[in-house]
Amino acid sequence: MNKTLGYKLGMIAVLIMLLLFPLLLINGLIDERQALRDNVLQDIARSASFDQQISGPLLVVPYRKVQRRWIDKDGQSVQETSTVAGHLYFLPETFDADLGVDTELRARGIYQARLFHAKGRLAGRFQLPERWGIDKDFDDYRFDKPFLVVGISDIRGIENALELDIDGQRLAFEAGTRLDWLRSGVHVALPQLDGQQARAFTYGFDLALQGTGQLHLLPVGRTSSVDMRANWPHPSFVGSYLPSRREIDDKGFSAHWQTSFFATNLEDALRQCAGSGQCAEFSERTFGVSFIDPVDQYLKSERAIKYALLFIALTFAGFFLFEVLKNLSVHPVQYTLVGVALAFFYLLLLSLSEHIGFGLAYGLSASACVSLLGFYLRHVLRSLMRGVSFAAGLAVLYALLYGLLSAEDYALLMGSLLCFGLLGVFMVLTRRLDWARVGRAA
């Protein structure tokens, strides 16, 4: 050793701090590429269709009510009448949906968006009360032809001609909902119903719907049952209700939801929505599935770069061990070149993962860096065996880092055990070292 211990450690610390700048630049590049990818995905969704939410069906009965009041006019009581228009809303007694979902990739340049195609049948039964549930002044109401409404958040994604099967009669849907608070969807006019008597009828229709991102359903039935199957093996179940049953494997998933009015309280939410126009509580009580990759290459690259300083510090610690144990002298320029090579690993990882996937990109980037550093360190450490040993140690560190990135739930535990184990190795190797002698100039 021709330098003091304090000077050498200070130099290593300064180099580590300087290497923060290229790492920060690479981290900014990750954010920039991710933002560019998100913009491309939004463009693809604008050309196809966005997230989809199915809200309905709802039975809507338009009415006009005659209101009467007595006023004093010229000393005489005169009856004045006026007409108020509105809608009565009825939720189905049962709501059953059986959907199969296939996903496909749409590419634009190097970026890909995942679209889903949901196909299945929505069916159930309405139970209408006597006199439309109006307790008093029923004779003051005049009712227009009722219609059935199904809210679909992006009607561009409808892929089939919708026809309603109501008690064996088939009726064609039309675009629009005819409601101010539910703007996007379809509706179908129903035959005139006699509101004097309570009655029930069944409904059903086939739906083929395309979308990107997420598929939500609103459980409008007093009892709602939804079954969904898809060829997507990484589902994220979203919304206010989790599936009661689910099965997930490498070929896809199947899930079943079961809800009731006791859990959703949709009648009160619908009443508030229709009365005051505040429909957030009604429209947000949904459940569904996200078809977005939960951990893409940009998120994995961002997580990997968080361990960069630890990686560089461990590599420099290995250099320092060779200096003090083998009485070698490693120049600051050699430290710097090795640190820059370690930083370039993350740039290679980012650029390759956009084309060949994260796993293969990680293997190729790590192999390139280990090979380069092994060749270089063979000459720096003045021994083929030392260069190979150091390269093997780096390969093990890269493998451990990949394990940390893959095991998200256990990353903290694995990282803590790794640091503790490396500290133990360092202490064992230097247990007989006279640090006072190392600190003196040679």
C-alpha positions in Angstrom: 0.0 0.0 0.0 1.4 3.4 -0.9 -1.5 5.4 0.4 -3.0 5.8 3.8 -6.2 3.9 4.7 -8.1 7.1 5.2 -7.1 8.5 1.8 -8.1 5.3 0.0 -11.5 5.0 1.7 -12.2 8.7 1.0 -11.3 8.2 -2.6 -13.7 5.2 -2.9 -16.5 7.2 -1.2 -16.0 10.2 -3.6 -16.1 7.8 -6.7 -19.3 6.2 -5.5 -20.9 9.7 -5.1 -19.7 10.7 -8.6 -21.2 7.6 -10.1 -24.6 8.8 -8.8 -24.8 11.2 -11.8 -24.8 8.6 -14.6 -27.2 6.5 -12.5 -29.6 9.5 -12.1 -29.4 10.1 -15.8 -30.3 6.5 -16.6 -33.2 6.6 -14.1 -34.5 9.8 -15.8 -34.2 8.0 -19.1 -36.3 5.1 -17.7 -39.0 7.6 -16.7 -38.9 9.3 -20.2 -39.2 6.0 -22.0 -42.1 4.9 -19.8 -43.9 8.2 -20.4 -43.4 7.7 -24.2 -44.7 4.2 -23.9 -47.8 5.4 -22.0 -48.6 8.0 -24.6 -48.4 5.4 -27.4 -50.8 3.1 -25.4 -53.2 6.0 -25.0 -53.0 6.6 -28.8 -53.8 3.0 -29.5 -56.7 3.1 -27.0 -58.1 6.2 -28.7 -58.0 4.4 -32.0 -59.7 1.3 -30.5 -61.5 1.7 -27.2 -60.6 2.6 -23.6 -61.4 0.9 -20.3 -64.9 -0.6 -20.3 -67.6 -0.5 -17.6 -70.9 -2.2 -18.0 -73.7 -0.5 -16.0 -77.1 -2.1 -16.2 -79.5 -3.0 -17.4 -81.9 -0.5 -15.8 -85.6 -0.2 -16.5 -86.6 3.4 -17.0 -90.3 4.6 -17.0 -90.8 8.2 -18.2 -93.7 10.0 -16.5 -95.5 13.3 -16.3 -97.2 14.2 -13.1 -100.0 16.7 -12.7 -99.5 18.9 -9.7 -102.5 20.8 -8.2 -102.4 23.7 -5.7 -104.9 26.3 -4.5 -104.1 29.9 -4.8 -105.9 33.1 -3.8 -106.9 35.2 -6.8 -109.1 38.2 -6.5 -110.4 37.0 -3.2 -111.3 33.6 -4.5 -109.6 30.2 -4.2 -108.5 29.0 -7.6 -107.0 25.7 -8.4 -103.8 25.9 -10.4 -102.2 22.9 -12.2 -98.8 22.3 -13.6 -96.9 19.3 -15.1 -93.6 17.8 -13.9 -91.7 15.3 -16.0 -89.4 12.7 -14.6 -88.3 9.0 -14.7 -88.9 6.0 -12.5 -85.9 3.6 -12.2 -86.0 -0.1 -11.5 -83.1 -2.4 -10.9 -83.4 -6.1 -11.9 -84.2 -8.7 -9.4 -81.4 -10.9 -10.7 -78.4 -10.1 -12.8 -76.3 -13.0 -14.2 -73.3 -12.6 -16.5 -71.1 -15.3 -18.1 -68.1 -13.8 -20.0 -65.2 -15.3 -21.8 -62.3 -12.9 -22.4 -59.5 -13.2 -25.0 -56.5 -10.8 -25.1 -54.4 -9.7 -28.0 -51.4 -7.4 -28.5 -51.5 -4.4 -30.8 -48.0 -3.0 -31.7 -47.0 0.5 -32.7 -43.3 0.7 -33.2 -41.5 -1.1 -30.3 -44.5 -0.6 -28.0 -47.4 -3.0 -27.5 -50.9 -2.5 -26.0 -53.0 -5.3 -24.8 -56.6 -5.3 -25.9 -59.3 -7.6 -24.6 -62.4 -9.0 -26.3 -65.2 -10.0 -23.9 -68.0 -12.2 -25.2 -70.9 -13.6 -23.3 -74.5 -13.3 -22.2 -76.1 -11.0 -19.6 -79.5 -12.2 -18.4 -81.8 -12.0 -15.4 -85.3 -11.1 -14.3 -87.2 -7.9 -13.4 -89.8 -7.9 -10.7 -92.0 -4.8 -11.0 -94.2 -3.6 -8.1 -97.9 -2.8 -8.3 -98.8 0.7 -9.5 -95.0 1.2 -10.2 -94.4 1.4 -6.5 -96.4 4.7 -6.2 -98.3 4.8 -2.9 -100.5 7.8 -3.5 -101.9 10.1 -6.2 -101.3 7.4 -8.8 -104.1 8.9 -11.0 -102.1 12.1 -11.4 -99.4 10.3 -13.3 -99.2 9.8 -17.0 -96.7 7.2 -18.2 -94.8 7.0 -21.5 -93.3 3.9 -23.1 -90.6 2.4 -20.8 -87.2 1.5 -22.1 -84.2 -0.5 -21.0 -80.8 1.1 -20.6 -77.3 -0.5 -20.5 -74.4 1.8 -19.8 -71.2 1.0 -21.7 -68.4 3.5 -21.0 -67.0 3.3 -24.6 -69.6 2.2 -27.1 -66.9 2.1 -29.9 -65.9 -1.3 -28.4 -69.3 -2.9 -29.1 -68.6 -5.7 -31.7 -72.0 -7.2 -32.3 -75.5 -6.2 -33.1 -77.2 -6.0 -29.7 -80.7 -7.6 -29.4 -82.7 -7.9 -26.3 -84.6 -11.1 -25.6 -87.5 -10.2 -23.3 -89.9 -13.0 -22.6 -89.1 -14.6 -26.0 -89.5 -11.3 -27.9 -86.4 -9.9 -29.6 -85.9 -6.1 -29.8 -83.0 -4.2 -31.3 -80.9 -1.8 -29.1 -80.2 1.8 -30.2 -77.3 4.0 -29.4 -77.5 6.4 -26.5 -79.2 6.1 -23.1 -81.7 9.0 -23.2 -80.5 9.9 -19.7 -78.4 13.0 -18.7 -76.5 11.3 -15.9 -75.7 8.1 -17.9 -74.4 9.5 -21.2 -72.6 6.5 -22.8 -74.5 3.3 -23.6 -77.4 1.8 -25.4 -81.2 1.6 -24.9 -84.1 -0.4 -26.3 -87.8 0.7 -26.2 -90.1 -1.9 -24.5 -93.7 -2.6 -25.2 -96.1 -0.6 -23.1 -96.4 -2.1 -19.7 -99.5 -2.0 -17.5 -98.3 -0.5 -14.3 -101.6 -1.3 -12.4 -100.6 -4.9 -11.7 -97.3 -6.3 -10.4 -95.5 -8.3 -13.0 -92.2 -10.0 -13.7 -90.3 -10.6 -17.0 -87.0 -12.1 -18.0 -84.4 -10.5 -20.1 -81.2 -11.5 -21.8 -78.8 -10.3 -24.5 -75.4 -11.4 -26.0 -72.6 -8.9 -25.8 -69.2 -8.8 -27.6 -67.1 -5.9 -26.2 -63.6 -4.7 -27.0 -61.5 -2.6 -24.6 -58.0 -1.9 -23.3 -56.8 -1.9 -19.7 -59.7 -2.8 -17.4 -63.1 -4.4 -17.6 -65.6 -3.4 -14.9 -69.2 -4.5 -14.2 -71.8 -2.9 -12.0 -73.7 -5.5 -10.0 -77.2 -4.0 -10.5 -79.2 -7.0 -9.5 -80.8 -7.6 -6.1 -78.7 -10.7 -6.4 -75.8 -10.6 -8.9 -73.7 -13.5 -10.2 -70.8 -13.0 -12.6 -68.5 -15.6 -14.1 -65.5 -14.6 -16.1 -62.8 -16.6 -17.8 -59.8 -15.3 -19.7 -56.5 -16.4 -21.2 -54.6 -13.7 -19.2 -52.4 -15.3 -16.5 -51.7 -12.1 -14.5 -55.1 -10.7 -13.5 -55.4 -7.9 -11.0 -58.9 -8.0 -9.5 -60.0 -4.4 -9.0 -63.1 -2.6 -7.7 -65.2 -2.7 -4.5 -65.7 -6.5 -4.4 -63.2 -9.3 -4.8 -64.3 -12.6 -6.4 -65.7 -15.2 -4.1 -63.8 -17.9 -6.1 -60.9 -17.7 -8.4 -58.4 -20.0 -10.1 -55.2 -18.7 -11.8 -52.6 -20.7 -13.7 -50.1 -20.1 -16.5 -52.9 -20.4 -19.1 -55.3 -17.9 -17.7 -57.8 -17.4 -14.9 -61.4 -18.0 -14.0 -63.3 -16.0 -11.3 -66.8 -15.8 -9.8 -68.4 -12.9 -8.1 -71.6 -13.0 -6.0 -73.2 -9.9 -4.5 -76.6 -8.7 -3.1 -78.4 -5.4 -2.4 -77.3 -5.8 1.3 -73.7 -5.5 0.2 -74.1 -2.9 -2.6 -77.0 -0.7 -1.4 -77.4 0.3 -5.1 -81.1 1.3 -4.7 -80.2 4.2 -2.4 -77.2 5.1 -4.6 -79.4 5.1 -7.7 -82.1 7.2 -5.9 -79.5 9.7 -5.0 -78.0 9.7 -8.5 -81.4 10.3 -10.2 -82.5 12.9 -7.6 -79.4 15.1 -7.2 -77.2 14.1 -10.1 -74.4 12.9 -7.7 -73.7 9.5 -9.3 -70.2 8.8 -8.0 -71.4 6.3 -5.4 -73.6 4.5 -7.9 -71.1 4.2 -10.8 -68.1 3.3 -8.6 -69.5 0.3 -6.8 -68.1 -2.0 -9.4 -65.8 -5.0 -9.7 -63.7 -6.3 -12.5 -60.2 -7.2 -13.8 -57.2 -5.3 -15.0 -55.5 -6.7 -18.1 -52.4 -4.6 -17.7 -49.1 -6.2 -17.0 -48.6 -5.4 -13.2 -44.8 -5.4 -13.5 -43.5 -4.3 -16.9 -39.8 -3.9 -18.0 -39.7 -0.2 -17.0 -40.9 -0.9 -13.5 -38.4 -3.8 -13.2 -35.6 -1.6 -14.5 -36.5 1.2 -12.1 -36.4 -1.3 -9.2 -33.1 -2.7 -10.4 -31.4 0.7 -10.4 -32.4 1.2 -6.8 -29.8 -1.5 -6.0 -27.1 0.2 -8.1 -25.2 1.9 -5.3 -25.2 -1.3 -3.2 -23.8 -3.1 -6.2 -21.0 -0.6 -6.8 -20.2 -0.4 -3.1 -19.9 -4.2 -2.9 -17.7 -4.3 -6.0 -15.4 -1.6 -4.7 -15.3 -3.4 -1.3 -14.0 -6.5 -3.2 -11.3 -4.4 -4.8 -10.3 -3.0 -1.5 -10.1 -6.5 0.0 -7.7 -7.5 -2.8 -5.6 -4.5 -2.0 -5.2 -5.1 1.7 -5.1 -8.9 1.5 -2.9 -9.4 -1.6 -0.9 -6.2 -1.2 -2.0 -4.9 -4.6 -2.5 -1.3 -5.7 -5.6 -0.5 -7.7 -5.6 3.0 -9.2 -8.6 5.4 -8.9 -8.9 5.3 -12.7 -9.4 1.6 -12.6 -12.0 1.9 -9.8 -13.8 4.5 -12.0 -13.8 2.3 -15.2 -15.2 -0.6 -13.3 -17.9 1.6 -11.8 -18.9 3.0 -15.2 -19.1 -0.5 -16.6 -21.5 -1.4 -13.7 -23.6 1.7 -14.5 -23.7 0.7 -18.2 -25.4 -2.5 -17.2 -28.6 -0.6 -16.4 -28.5 1.2 -19.7 -28.1 -2.1 -21.6 -30.9 -3.6 -19.5 -33.3 -0.8 -20.4 -32.5 -0.7 -24.1 -32.6 -4.5 -24.6 -35.7 -5.1 -22.5 -37.8 -2.9 -24.9 -37.1 -5.4 -27.7 -36.6 -8.9 -26.2 -38.2 -8.9 -22.8 -36.8 -8.2 -19.3 -35.6 -11.7 -18.4 -33.5 -12.3 -21.6 -32.3 -8.7 -21.5 -31.1 -9.1 -18.0 -29.2 -12.3 -18.8 -27.5 -10.7 -21.8 -26.6 -7.5 -20.0 -25.3 -9.2 -17.0 -23.2 -11.7 -19.2 -21.7 -8.8 -21.2 -20.7 -6.9 -18.0 -19.3 -9.9 -16.2 -17.3 -10.9 -19.3 -15.9 -7.4 -19.8 -15.0 -7.0 -16.2 -13.5 -10.5 -15.9 -11.2 -9.7 -18.9 -10.2 -6.3 -17.5 -9.7 -7.5 -13.9 -7.5 -10.3 -15.0 -4.9 -7.7 -15.8 -5.7 -5.2 -13.0 -5.4 -7.9 -10.3 -2.4 -9.5 -12.2 -3.8 -13.0 -12.1 -6.2 -15.1 -14.3 -7.5 -16.9 -11.3 -8.3 -13.6 -9.5 -10.0 -12.2 -12.5 -12.1 -15.3 -13.0 -12.9 -15.4 -9.2 -14.0 -11.7 -9.2 -16.1 -12.3 -12.3 -17.8 -15.3 -10.7 -18.6 -13.2 -7.6 -20.2 -10.5 -9.9 -22.2 -13.2 -11.6 -23.5 -14.4 -8.2 -24.4 -10.8 -7.3 -26.3 -10.3 -10.6 -28.2 -13.6 -9.9 -29.1 -12.5 -6.4 -30.3 -9.1 -7.7 -32.5 -10.9 -10.2 -33.9 -12.9 -7.4 -34.7 -9.7 -5.4 -36.5 -8.2 -8.5 -38.5 -11.4 -9.0 -39.5 -11.9 -5.3 -41.2 -8.6 -4.7 -42.9 -9.7 -1.5 -39.7 -11.0 0.0 -37.3 -8.3 -1.5 -36.7 -6.7 1.9 -36.0 -9.9 3.7 -33.7 -11.2 0.9 -31.8 -7.9 0.7 -31.3 -7.8 4.4 -30.0 -11.4 4.5 -27.7 -10.6 1.5 -26.1 -7.5 3.2 -25.7 -9.4 6.5 -24.1 -12.3 4.7 -21.7 -10.1 2.8 -20.7 -8.3 6.0 -20.0 -11.6 7.6 -17.8 -12.7 4.7 -15.9 -9.4 4.9 -15.4 -9.7 8.6 -14.2 -13.3 8.4 -11.7 -12.5 5.6 -10.2 -9.5 7.6 -10.4 -11.0 11.1 -6.6 -11.3 11.3 -5.8 -8.1 9.4 -3.7 -5.5 11.2 -5.6 -2.4 10.2 -3.0 -0.1 11.9 -0.3 -1.5 9.6 -2.6 -1.1 6.6 -3.2 2.5 7.5 0.4 3.4 7.5 2.2 4.4 4.3 4.2 1.6 2.8 
